[in-house]
């Protein structure tokens, strides 16, 4: 074990992160309710323990060194884990229950997640819930930095971070949709070739469902769908489809909740589903509160997977 590790403590890391976030020793000291000399001494002690300089004071404020930049992510992770440990110990002794920070793709927030959270709150009324909507590009880095406890999303085509564990929790039907005034809206038993002349509003690549759609076109010898607009927003997508003859795909829950006159097209050869996963920041033991949440999501989705023990 590195001989300097015993000289590190969470208080120093908390002080370091406070300076990084404010960009100022004076502001950080005020937020921490410390004197500025005491804060400076704490940062110097941390630098001495590591044998490197973490912060430089300049005319434009505090600058983070290369060593400091590397330490930021680890500091935030350690501080988050420390808070998590206190929450769990407090829960075991019957005190406060802590919080659960959830990140979710928009498509999962219409039905499955709300139904699950209602039951979760009934089982754990003292847990404070925070739900953040976003894409994988936004949510997964926050998960890695310990700013989220779990992310509910689709699995990307390439898993770039081996520190994440993925657990299938729900499977939703996906429908190809159009406005009710679309020329295809009233037709029955459509085929993929009937879609070729229309343009689409789609999420950007490499979104999993879009890759599947493109593979369906290729399987029948058709060129890839013509994309009119790319978007990560469900609200914008449904609004565009309601005003044009573009096509798109939506989960059944998002289609039913749009209220914009959108309909699922009738096909005899296309059946799409979207797998939703719970993603954890690290492999190993799952927090009891997360386990309860996953069990409720699985009940809401009806997938019937066996949850981890709480």
C-alpha angles and dihedrals in degrees: 000000000000108000091223096059093085089061094060120089136175092248091063092047091049090052091048093051091047091056091046093051096046097035088220137086092209095051092044091049090051092049091048092044091237133128114255093242090053091051092047090050091051092052091047090052090052091049091048091050091053096037094229139092113253103178135031124198113221140167091270095047136269117346121200115227124222089262090050092051090054091050096051097077094045092047093052091048094049093047091049092049090049090053090046091052091052091049092053094047090048090050092052092052092047098253127119117337100219125216142296120215113201129189118195141175113245095248092062094052098069101073120336097057098043092049091049094047092052090057092040091055090051090054096040106025093164095059113101110223125210119182122193124189120213150114128278090260089061104031103044095057088050089051091051090049089053093244089122129041098207137001124211110205148114119286112256119235089252124037103218099177118056091191090077124089117207123207122185108232108159143017119203131187113245119210131198103232143192138169115281089248092059115118090240096047097092098037123104133218096016121186130213091257089063088066098053098092095053130082125229144223105219142162115258122268138297088039107137099230092049091053089052091050091051091049090054090054092048092049090063095043095255124136118251117284114278108246117216096177135004118211142160092205120098091196093054092044094053092044091053093047091050091056101042145034091254119127129225141163128245138171114257091251093054092045093051092046098048097086090197102111095264120154136191113247117237114244134176097196109032125083117164131180133182120219114213119203136195109226123204127202094233140008118258135054117015117225112253092236091052090049091055091049092051092049090054092047090052090050091050093048095041093223091133098214118160109252125217115265116268 
